[in-house]
């Protein structure tokens, strides 16, 4: 005979610190949802000022670990002395009601000198623009020589090839300077910042001016 695990609903009720100035939902994350901190299925319902509830569907007779968050692990609950707390735990049973209190929320670490980093990047971009203008003038001179050769009664194929190589070399130098800036920027970003940059790549602003858009992400002014 095969026995089926019975499912029940465990009601969680949590009191959070007041005043609540974060303006963020409260979530519960744990072994029941692979510790996903911002799972919309485990978003708690506000029942009053500083009081949130949620009914968890769980299997009777199993032990579950959990914690409260404000949507990510940068804003997980902490002990009153700012230390990390142990996982909360319960043994699933019918009609179980758990009442918890969050002492305080973790505060994300401030970004280190974002304005200074953005200023350094923008300075490199300005330097690149000046260099690009200079290189474009040289490329135009090469193009003029190319056209002059093509308009001659007997164009020289050797000159044609030589001018092509020079133009390609100039463009390559500019491209390497651009990728050098990108390398300096991206190797210093946190995983969270890289994720934000990835999401910003296809934005209209990035399509218009990619390097300027990167600078706005770094200084925190991008929306």
C-alpha positions as CSV (number, residue, x, y, z in Angstrom):
1,X,0.0,0.0,0.0
2,X,1.4,3.4,-1.0
3,X,0.9,6.2,1.5
4,X,0.6,9.8,0.1
5,X,2.2,12.7,2.0
6,X,-0.5,14.9,3.4
7,X,-0.4,18.7,2.7
8,X,-1.4,21.3,5.2
9,X,-1.3,25.0,5.6
10,X,0.9,26.5,8.2
11,X,0.1,30.1,9.1
12,X,2.9,32.5,9.6
13,X,2.5,35.8,11.3
14,X,5.4,38.2,11.7
15,X,5.8,41.6,13.4
16,X,8.4,43.8,11.8
17,X,10.2,46.9,13.2
18,X,8.4,50.2,13.2
19,X,8.3,52.7,11.7
20,X,8.5,50.7,8.4
21,X,10.2,53.2,6.0
22,X,11.5,50.7,3.4
23,X,8.3,50.6,1.4
24,X,9.1,47.0,0.4
25,X,7.0,43.8,0.6
26,X,7.9,41.2,3.2
27,X,8.7,37.7,2.0
28,X,9.4,34.4,3.6
29,X,12.2,32.2,2.1
30,X,13.2,28.8,3.2
31,X,13.7,25.1,2.4
32,X,10.2,25.0,0.9
33,X,11.1,27.4,-2.0
34,X,14.8,26.7,-2.4
35,X,15.6,29.8,-0.4
36,X,14.5,32.3,-3.1
37,X,14.4,35.6,-1.2
38,X,11.9,37.4,-3.5
39,X,9.5,34.7,-4.5
40,X,6.2,36.2,-5.4
41,X,4.4,33.1,-4.3
42,X,5.8,33.7,-0.8
43,X,5.0,37.4,-0.5
44,X,3.3,38.0,2.8
45,X,0.0,39.9,3.1
46,X,-0.1,43.1,5.2
47,X,-2.7,42.7,8.0
48,X,-1.9,45.8,10.0
49,X,0.8,48.3,10.8
50,X,3.9,46.1,11.0
51,X,2.0,42.8,10.8
52,X,2.2,40.4,7.9
53,X,0.8,36.9,7.4
54,X,1.0,34.1,5.0
55,X,-0.3,30.5,4.8
56,X,2.5,28.1,3.7
57,X,1.5,24.9,1.9
58,X,3.8,22.2,3.4
59,X,3.9,18.4,4.0
60,X,2.8,17.3,7.4
61,X,5.6,15.7,9.5
62,X,8.4,17.5,7.8
63,X,10.9,20.0,9.3
64,X,11.3,23.3,7.4
65,X,13.8,26.1,7.8
66,X,13.0,29.7,6.9
67,X,13.8,33.4,7.3
68,X,12.1,36.7,6.5
69,X,13.4,39.1,3.9
70,X,12.4,42.3,2.1
71,X,12.9,40.7,-1.3
72,X,16.7,40.0,-1.4
73,X,19.4,38.8,0.9
74,X,20.8,42.3,1.2
75,X,17.7,43.0,3.3
76,X,17.3,39.8,5.3
77,X,16.3,39.9,9.0
78,X,19.1,40.3,11.6
79,X,19.4,40.0,15.3
80,X,19.2,43.1,17.5
81,X,23.0,43.3,17.7
82,X,23.3,43.3,13.9
83,X,24.5,39.7,13.9
84,X,23.2,37.0,11.5
85,X,20.5,34.9,13.0
86,X,20.1,31.1,12.7
87,X,17.5,29.8,10.4
88,X,14.0,29.7,12.0
89,X,12.5,26.2,12.0
90,X,9.2,24.4,12.4
91,X,7.8,20.9,12.3
92,X,4.8,20.9,10.0
93,X,1.5,19.9,11.6
94,X,-2.2,20.7,11.1
95,X,-3.5,24.0,12.4
96,X,0.0,25.2,13.2
97,X,0.3,29.0,13.8
98,X,3.7,30.6,14.1
99,X,4.1,34.1,15.4
100,X,7.5,35.7,14.9
101,X,9.2,39.0,15.4
102,X,11.9,40.6,13.2
103,X,14.3,42.7,15.3
104,X,15.7,44.6,12.3
105,X,16.6,44.3,8.6
106,X,20.0,44.1,7.1
107,X,21.1,47.3,5.4
108,X,22.9,46.9,2.0
109,X,26.5,47.9,2.0
110,X,27.0,51.3,0.5
111,X,28.6,51.4,-2.9
112,X,32.2,52.6,-2.7
113,X,32.6,56.0,-4.3
114,X,30.3,55.4,-7.3
115,X,30.5,59.1,-8.3
116,X,34.3,58.9,-8.3
117,X,34.3,55.7,-10.4
118,X,31.8,57.3,-12.8
119,X,33.9,60.4,-13.1
120,X,37.0,58.4,-13.9
121,X,35.1,56.5,-16.6
122,X,33.6,59.7,-18.1
123,X,37.1,61.2,-18.1
124,X,38.3,58.2,-20.1
125,X,35.4,58.5,-22.5
126,X,36.1,62.2,-23.0
127,X,39.8,61.3,-23.7
128,X,38.6,58.7,-26.2
129,X,36.3,61.1,-28.0
130,X,39.2,63.5,-28.5
131,X,41.4,60.7,-29.8
132,X,38.6,59.4,-32.0
133,X,38.2,62.9,-33.6
134,X,41.9,62.9,-34.3
135,X,41.8,59.4,-35.7
136,X,38.8,60.3,-37.9
137,X,40.7,63.2,-39.4
138,X,43.5,60.9,-40.3
139,X,41.0,58.4,-41.8
140,X,39.5,61.2,-43.8
141,X,42.9,62.1,-45.2
142,X,43.4,58.4,-46.1
143,X,40.0,58.4,-47.7
144,X,40.9,61.5,-49.7
145,X,44.1,59.8,-50.9
146,X,42.1,56.7,-51.8
147,X,39.6,58.7,-53.8
148,X,42.3,60.6,-55.5
149,X,44.0,57.4,-56.5
150,X,40.7,55.9,-57.8
151,X,40.0,59.1,-59.9
152,X,43.4,58.9,-61.5
153,X,43.7,57.7,-65.1
154,X,45.6,54.7,-63.9
155,X,44.7,53.9,-60.3
156,X,47.4,52.0,-58.4
157,X,46.2,48.8,-56.9
158,X,49.2,48.8,-54.5
159,X,48.3,52.2,-53.1
160,X,44.7,51.1,-52.8
161,X,45.8,48.1,-50.6
162,X,48.2,50.2,-48.6
163,X,45.6,52.8,-47.8
164,X,43.1,50.1,-46.8
165,X,45.6,48.6,-44.3
166,X,46.4,52.0,-42.8
167,X,42.7,52.8,-42.3
168,X,42.0,49.4,-40.8
169,X,44.9,49.9,-38.4
170,X,43.6,53.3,-37.3
171,X,40.1,51.9,-36.7
172,X,41.6,49.0,-34.8
173,X,43.5,51.4,-32.5
174,X,40.3,53.2,-31.6
175,X,38.5,49.9,-31.0
176,X,41.2,48.7,-28.6
177,X,41.0,51.9,-26.6
178,X,37.2,51.4,-26.3
179,X,37.5,47.8,-25.2
180,X,40.3,48.9,-22.8
181,X,37.8,51.2,-21.0
182,X,35.1,48.5,-21.0
183,X,37.6,46.1,-19.5
184,X,38.6,48.5,-16.7
185,X,34.9,49.1,-15.9
186,X,33.5,45.6,-16.0
187,X,36.3,43.8,-14.1
188,X,35.6,46.0,-11.1
189,X,31.9,45.5,-10.9
190,X,30.1,43.3,-8.4
191,X,27.8,40.5,-9.6
192,X,24.8,42.7,-8.8
193,X,26.2,45.6,-10.8
194,X,27.0,43.3,-13.8
195,X,23.4,42.0,-13.7
196,X,22.1,45.6,-13.8
197,X,24.4,46.4,-16.7
198,X,23.2,43.4,-18.6
199,X,19.7,44.5,-18.3
200,X,20.6,48.0,-19.4
201,X,22.4,47.0,-22.6
202,X,19.2,46.9,-24.7
203,X,17.7,50.1,-23.3
204,X,17.0,53.0,-25.7
205,X,19.5,55.1,-23.9
206,X,22.2,52.5,-24.2
207,X,21.4,52.1,-27.9
208,X,22.0,55.8,-28.4
209,X,25.2,56.2,-26.3
210,X,26.4,53.0,-24.8
211,X,29.4,54.3,-22.8
212,X,27.4,57.2,-21.4
213,X,24.7,54.8,-20.3
214,X,27.3,52.7,-18.5
215,X,28.5,55.8,-16.7
216,X,24.9,56.5,-15.5
217,X,24.6,52.9,-14.1
218,X,27.8,53.3,-12.2
219,X,26.9,56.6,-10.6
220,X,23.4,55.3,-9.7
221,X,21.4,57.8,-11.8
222,X,20.1,55.2,-14.3
223,X,16.4,54.4,-13.9
